[in-house]
Amino acid sequence: MKNILKTKYIVLAALSLSLTSCTKLNEKILDELPGSSVANPEAALATAYGHMGKGVFVDHGGVFSLQQYTTDEAMLPTRGSDWGDGGKWRSMHEFTWKPDNAIVTDNWNMLNTGSTRSLAAIKAITESDFPLKKQYLAEAKGLLAYYMFNLLDLYGQAPYRDPMSEKAPLEYKQAATGIDELITQVEGLIPDLASLGESATHNGRFTKEAAYGFLANMYMNRAVLKDRYAGSFNFTEKAVSGNDTDMDRVIYYTSLLINSPKFKLESNYFNSFSIKNEKGPELIWVVTQKIDKIRNGSNSFGYVGVERNQRPTPTNRGTNAACMTPEFYYSWDGNHDDPRFSRKYQYADGTWFHNDREQDVPSTDIVPGTSLMWFHFNRGIIEGQQYGPVLANNTSFVMTPNNRIKVTALVMEKSTSTKMDFTPELNFDNNKEAVFKQDQINRGVRVFKYEYDPGDGNGASGVDIPLVRLGVMYTLRAEAYLRKGDNGLALQDINKLRTSRTREAYYNNAPGKQIASLDMPQLYKEIAYETYWELFRRQQMVRFGKYDLALPKSAKPATDPTRRIFPIPQNVLDVTKGAISQNKGY
């Protein structure tokens, strides 16, 4: 991630800060700036930012696993000998997780570590005479609010201790009241935050614009957090302050971003998720990633859906993990020509990779800094029989006589008699368990939305991960308009998204098609067309009353509303001795 001072991060020192001393969960804080201690305000703020890229918001086992693997958009079944791991991955989709589930526990710990580091930054900055004290303090408080919101959203409770008092009691904020506190706090930060591009800020920093997008999402989900188990939610409740409703505030904050000359929609939808997406025109706030041999960004979102025999270089491969459900795949019926569904790759000599036939492609694309040939897969939703290069040896592909990369039909690496045919239907042998036998590991349509970065092994990436993106702001505003009964304005926003995206030159750069009308069921689909695999789906499904429903093709049963949040980890309950209560239903 980019350094606040434009220097590379170097891990030099460590300090312990206890967020929850009564839980014995002391968190280690790393000083990531040269020649400083964590008491340095810049260093302390850097640690809070740096933690966002340590798996929390960039790895499929982080927040993604809770916000996406529990939905129709993404799932990680057990695939033969892979991805068993005690059932922790498939439990997300089967809704069988318990308080001792490793994913539940790990994410609680990661998010609380982020809070801890933000509190350390607040203390260090408050006690400093740093020239940019107000701005940096506002950024640290904004990061704290973001970590806290994720805790309240996912777990319903969040530990907090005043960082300025060593004797301050430990509190456990509750979602129903904590959401209003967070909204009030973030709104109060706006005057002290820098605008994007001012005061040396970039889109990896918490700026005014990041705050607008964050507030829009908090207001959209406020009704859910205030009454988690309700049969329906009051989305037009009076806002935290003033006479507006929650939806009015969503419209206000999203409009500040939509109307800003700093941002515009990408005609190529997938540019926002590509290796060269740095400073992309839609990217308002991101987790900045790079490959610098010190702390490489995570390739998880690009890597997790790619099969082990799909190789962008002779030394890189995928891991054959995540797929989407049949229910979500079929929700795209009639929209496979939408520019956001998929996109073919064209090489510099004009060759298109078709992914439906044998062919050859140029061998002239080389991974920067290496001598490795670079094969480019198509992007988006990937289905059916897959084609690609195969290995001649450990360092080269099979080539044609004219020195081009030969592309042939692929088979599964760990079941070579099984064609690499990504089938929409999952057809689990036991429809209550997301488990495949070894010869079934090809099943499930894959998502190649985030570009696979082969720059430094399978795990590293320079793709910035969007947290606040302009396209998402359009969906939030459209939803707010429709919940207020203004179908016309909602339809305008959805059609703006549809027609601003264009297909590749293979399809004559055709723009997406408008729709004639919009209601809630159609809006639910349209939101997902724009935002799939971006850490929002669980929130969307809860808001639209879909999260509790069964997905009969996907081993997800109908569930109780108590599953709308996750349990407090068992090890936390064991050591707090009643200071925090388990969530309802666990």
Secondary structure as UniProt FT lines:
FT   TURN            4..5
FT   STRAND          13..17
FT   HELIX           21..23
FT   STRAND          27..31
FT   TURN            34..35
FT   TURN            38..39
FT   HELIX           41..51
FT   HELIX           52..56
FT   TURN            57..58
FT   TURN            60..62
FT   HELIX           63..67
FT   TURN            68..70
FT   STRAND          78..79
FT   TURN            80..81
FT   HELIX           85..87
FT   HELIX           88..94
FT   TURN            99..100
FT   HELIX           102..126
FT   TURN            131..132
FT   HELIX           133..155
FT   STRAND          157..160
FT   TURN            163..164
FT   TURN            166..167
FT   STRAND          171..174
FT   HELIX           175..189
FT   HELIX           190..192
FT   TURN            196..197
FT   TURN            199..200
FT   TURN            203..204
FT   HELIX           208..226
FT   TURN            228..229
FT   TURN            235..236
FT   HELIX           246..258
FT   TURN            261..262
FT   HELIX           269..273
FT   TURN            275..276
FT   TURN            278..279
FT   TURN            281..282
FT   STRAND          283..287
FT   STRAND          297..298
FT   HELIX           300..303
FT   TURN            304..305
FT   TURN            308..309
FT   TURN            314..315
FT   HELIX           326..330
FT   TURN            331..334
FT   TURN            336..337
FT   TURN            339..341
FT   STRAND          342..343
FT   STRAND          345..346
FT   TURN            348..349
FT   STRAND          352..353
FT   STRAND          359..361
FT   TURN            368..369
FT   STRAND          379..382
FT   STRAND          384..385
FT   STRAND          387..388
FT   STRAND          391..393
FT   TURN            394..395
FT   STRAND          396..397
FT   TURN            401..402
FT   STRAND          405..409
FT   STRAND          411..412
FT   TURN            413..414
FT   STRAND          415..419
FT   STRAND          421..422
FT   TURN            431..432
FT   STRAND          435..436
FT   HELIX           438..440
FT   TURN            441..442
FT   STRAND          446..448
FT   TURN            455..459
FT   STRAND          460..461
FT   STRAND          465..469
FT   HELIX           470..483
FT   TURN            484..485
FT   HELIX           487..500
FT   HELIX           505..507
FT   TURN            508..509
FT   HELIX           520..531
FT   TURN            532..533
FT   HELIX           537..543
FT   TURN            544..545
FT   TURN            547..548
FT   TURN            552..555
FT   HELIX           561..564
FT   HELIX           570..576
FT   TURN            577..578
FT   TURN            584..585
//
